[in-house]
């Protein structure tokens, strides 16, 4: 497995572990948190992070500054990625791919159990195509020399934490898959889904895919208006769509993208492992479609983003000081005070900007150019995997039955067994 892909799975799994009290995958958890904090504090060029900002970024990424950050920073210093000083730290300039590769190295150099390697390997396999629990258990036993009992326990524990999902297809068999199933724009998978739904539903799905390809990102209300809530629930539960949430004092707004839309440059989970581009796309779409006219709706996003990607700043504007907190917490942008209570903003991760722009720049919702990035207040971001988990948890039995049928069609290619 490529180091960047392994690093991406470590980040994915570490986020899952954060939501539990499990101590069974400690090496995965630690390596993933190292990657999360490294991403939050690093930019494309070498930078200085004051101690207060360091603590704030750690807290924003659910890492305790007192109990967890010291060990993480010690490891990052051992890896020669940061240099600690009395008033903060100095961080090497790093790309997203480099962060993933360093995350993988941290895990590889740590003491860890064979079953920790096993769940990473199985996650990648299950993202290609659903696999039966029996086949997965045999693979883990043969590859990692686990007993049948150990392999079965690994599957059960990994599933309960959320490393992968499962659906029962018979009294003695379950299908294992994960939410990255449609990250690759695989025609066979989409064809299998279309062969399993009604002709009228197929036409609706084709219509929606056309709209998403044209705009890159659409409000959830638009998507459910096209598909209907039931069909959307079925397809969302198996990962055919990504749903991101941006929130502010006015409430939450949901936006839909195709997982494959972020595979412009490569075709793996590593494309947007930290969901940074999705957060930026959702924020920009909010600014272009929902943000109040009086706050200044974003127009001509390509010109604005190209300026940021080239290393320029936007502003000054009063709204910038409050509007991009969710992106600040992730280390995507840097907001700096200007005069008169106004602020300017720079993009710390140009590669994230390029990926986000590639997803939305074919849309037709922009008009005239404006000199600065206007208000599109986003103080909270919820990633697609979290929204899909909620969807699966709250699905009706009818939706779950449909999901397992769709998954089985993908696995078998429509051939009954």
N, C-alpha and C positions, 0 to 999 in steps of 0.2 A: 504494500500500500504506500502511495506517495506520502511524504511527511506532511504536506499541507492538508491532505485529506484526513490523515490521522489526527492532526491538530484540530481540524474542524469538528470531528466527532468528539474529541476530548472537551471542547467548549460546549457542544450540544449536551453531552452527558453531564458535565459539571453543573450546568444550569438546572438540569432535572434533579440532581442530587441536592442542590440548594433548597429545593422545595420539600425535602424529606429530612428525617433524622438518621438516615442510613449512614453507617460507618464502614460498610463493606467494600466500598470502592474509593478508598482514601487517596490513592495515587492519582486516579482520574480526577477526583475533586480538586486536589491541590494543583495539578498541572493546568486544569481548566481555569481555575481562579487566577493563576499566574498569567495566563493568556488574556483573560478579561481585563485585569488591571493594566497589563502592558499595553493593550489596545487603547484603554481610556487615557493613559498618560503620554502616549507617543504620538508623534506627527511624522510627516514625510521627511522633515529636516530635524537635526538635533535641537533639543529644546531644554529649557530650565522649568522645573515645576516646584513652586514654593510649597512649604510644608502644609499650609492651610488648604491649598488647592488639592494637594495629594490626598489629604484626609477626606475632603468633600467628594472627590472622584471615587475613592474607595467606598464610601457610604452609598453613593448613588448606584454603585454596581453590586450592592449587597455584600460587601466585604468589610468586616470589622477593622477599623483603623488600629485598635489596640490589641486584639487577640489574633487576627489573621494577617494583617498587612505586614508586620515586621518579618514574619517567616517568608512571605512572598517576596518582599523587597530584598531580603538576604539572598534568596535563590536567583532573582534577576541580576543582582550584583555579581553573584558567582558566575553567572552566564555572561558577564561583561556587557550587559545591556543597559545598565544604569550605573551612575556613580553617585553615591550618597554623600551629602554634605551637611553642614550644621543647620542650614536654613531650608533644606529641601533636597531635590535630586536633579541630576542631569541625565537626560534620556537620549539614547541614540536615535537617529532618524530611521524609521522602519516602515516598510510597506505591510499591507495586510497579509500577503503571502509569507513574508518573513516572520510575522508574529505567529502564524499558524505553525511554521516549521520549528520555531523556538519552543512553542508549546509542546510539540511532539518530542523534541529533544529532552525537555524537562521530565516528561513522563518516562521516556526510555532510560534515562540515567537514574531514575528513582527505583527503590525497591518496590515491586508490585507483584500481585498475584497473577497466575496464568489466566484465571477467569476474567480479569480486567482486560487483558489483551483480547480475550475471546469475545466479549460484548462489543468491542470496537469493530472487530472483523465481521461479526454477524450483522451489525448495524449497516455496514456498507453493502453486504450481500442482500439484506432485506430492502435496501433502497433501490436495488436493481429490479427485483421482482419478489412478490410474496413467496415465502418458503414454509413448508409444513414444520410443525414443532418436532416431528419425528426426524425429518431430514436435518433440521438444525441441531438437534441433540447428537445425532451421529457425527455431524461435521465437527462439533466442539470436542467430542470424545476422541476422534481420530486426529484432529489437528493439534489439540492442546493436552492430550493425554489425561483427560478428565474421565472419571468413572461415569457410568450412566446416571447415577444419583447426583453427582456433582454437576453434570451437564444440565440435567433437568432443573436442579436448584438455581443454576445460573440463569436459565431461561425464565423461570418463575420470578426471580428477584429482579432481573433486568426489566421484565415486563411491568412489575409492580411499581418500579421507580419511574418508568416511562422512557427507557432507552429505545424501546420499540413497542408497537401495538400488536394485538392479536385478536382474531375473530374465530369463533368456533364454527367449523364446517361439517362436523359429524360428532357422534358421541365420543369418539376416541382421537379426534384430530383437530388441530387449530392451525390457522394461517398466521404467520408472523410477517409484519411489514412495518414501515414507518412513514412519517409525513413527508419524506423526501422522495417519495415514489415517482412523482411527476416533475422532479427538478430537471431531468433530461426530457427534452421535447420528443419523446419516443412515440412515433406514429403507431406502432403496434399496440401500445398501452391505450392510447386514445381510441384506436379502432376497436379494441376489445370492449371498452366502455360503451361506445356507440352501438355495438352489436347487442348489448345487454339492456338497453333502454328502448322505450317506445319510439317509433319513427318521428312522431310529433316532438318528443323530447330531444331527439337528435338534431332536429332543425333549430330548436331553441338554443342548444349548445353551440352549434355552428355559428349562429347569429351572435352569441355572446363572445365566442372566441375571436370573431372578426372585430368586434368593438374593442376588446382588450388589446388585440394586436395593433389597432389604430391609435388608441389612447395610452396604452401602457398600464394605466391605473384608473379604476372607476369606483365611485361611491357604492357601498354595499346595497343601498336602496335601488340603484339602477340595475344592479346584477339580479337581485331577487325579483324585480319587476319583469325582467326578461325571462328568467328561468322558472319563477315560482319558488316559494319557500321550500317545498318538499324536495324538489329535484336539487336545489342548491344544497340543502342539508346533506343529501346522500353523497354528492360529489365532494363537498367540503370535508366530510368525515374521513375520506380516504386520501385527502391531500391534493386533489386536482386543482384547488384554488388556495391561494394565500390570502388571509384576511388580517390586515394590520389595523391597529386602533391608535388614534391620536386623541388626546384629551386636553381640556383647559377648563377655565371657570364656567364655560357655557355648557359643558358636558362632553360626551365622547362621540367621535365620528369614526365610522368603519370604512375601510377602503380595500378593494380587491385587486390582486395582481395574479398573473399566471406564474407558477414557480419557475418555468423555463425562461421567463422574460429576463431573469438575472443570469442566464447562462450564455451571454453574448460572447464572452471571452474564453471561457472554459465550460466544461459540462459536469461539474461536480459540486458537492456540498460546500466546497471551499469558496465558491463564487461570492457568497455573502454570509459567511459563517456567523458573523456577529450581528446580522440583520441591520447593519448600518445603512446600506443603500436603501433597504425597504423603509427604514425610518425616515430617510431624507425624501424618498419618493412620496410617502404618505403625507409628510409635512408640506411639501411643495403642492401636492394635489389639493390639500386642504386650503392652502393659500390661493389656489387658482379657481376653486369651485365653490367653496363654502365660506371662507373668511369674509367678514363684512366689508361692503364697499367703502365704508367710512374709515376702516382700518387700512385700506389700500390693497385691493385684490392684486395678486401677482400677475403680471402680464409680461410677455416676451421672456419666458423663463430661460430659453437657450442663451440669450445675451447675458442675463444675470449669472447663470451658472458658469458660462465660459469665462467670465471675468474672475469669478472665484477660483475656478480650476487653474487659471493662469497665475494665481498667486495674488490677485488684487483683493481689495476690501470693498464692502458695500456699506452705505450709510454716509454720514451719520443720521440716525433716526432714533427717536425716543422708544418706539415699539421694540426695536431690536434687543434692548436691555431685558425684556421679559419674554419675548416670543419664541425663543429657540432653546429653552432650558433642556428639553429632552435630548436635543442634539449636543448641547454642552456637556451633559452628564456622560455621554458616550465618547467624548473627546473628538467629535466630528468637526465642530466649529469652535472658534475662540471669539468671545465677545469682549470688547475693550471700551471703557468709558471714554467719551469725547467731551466737548464743551457743552454747556447749557443743558445738562441732564440727558444728553443724547449718547448713542453708542455706535460703534462700527463693528463689523463682523468679517472674519477671515475663515477660509476653509482649511482645516488642518490635514485633512486626508483627501487630496485631489483624486485619488483612484476611486474613492467612494462617490465623489461627485460625478466622475466620468461614467461610472456604472449606472448611477441614478438617472443621469441625463439621457443615457442611451435607451432607457426604458420608456421615457415619457416624451422624447423630442419629436416623435411622429404624430403626436396629438394635434388637434386643431383648436385648442381652447385658449391660445395666446393671441394677443393683438398688438397694440403699440408698445414701443419700448419706454421704460421709465428709468430714471437715474439711480435708484436705490432699491434694495429689497424691502418691500413693504411688510406690514404686520400680517402674520399668519400664526397667531399664538398657539404654540404647542408645548405644553408643560409635562405631558405624559405620553409614553409610547409603549404599547403592548404588542409583542411580536406574534407572527402568524402561528407558530407552534402552540403558543399558549391559547390562542383563540380556537384552534382546532381541537385541543384537549377538552376545552369546555363543550364544544359541539359534540364530540364523541361521548362525553360523560352524560350529556343531557339528551342524547338521541333516543327516539322511541324505538320499540322493538322492530317496527316496520322498516325504519331507516337502517337499523343494524343488520337486518336480514338482507336488505338490498345491498348494503356495503359488502357483506361477505360474498354475495353472488358476484358483484363487480370485481372483487379481489380475485376470486377463483377464475373468472374469465381472463383476467390479466395473466394469472399464473399459467393457465393451460392454453392460452391463445384461442379460446373458444372451442377447444376440443374436449368433449365430455369424457370422463374417466370412470 
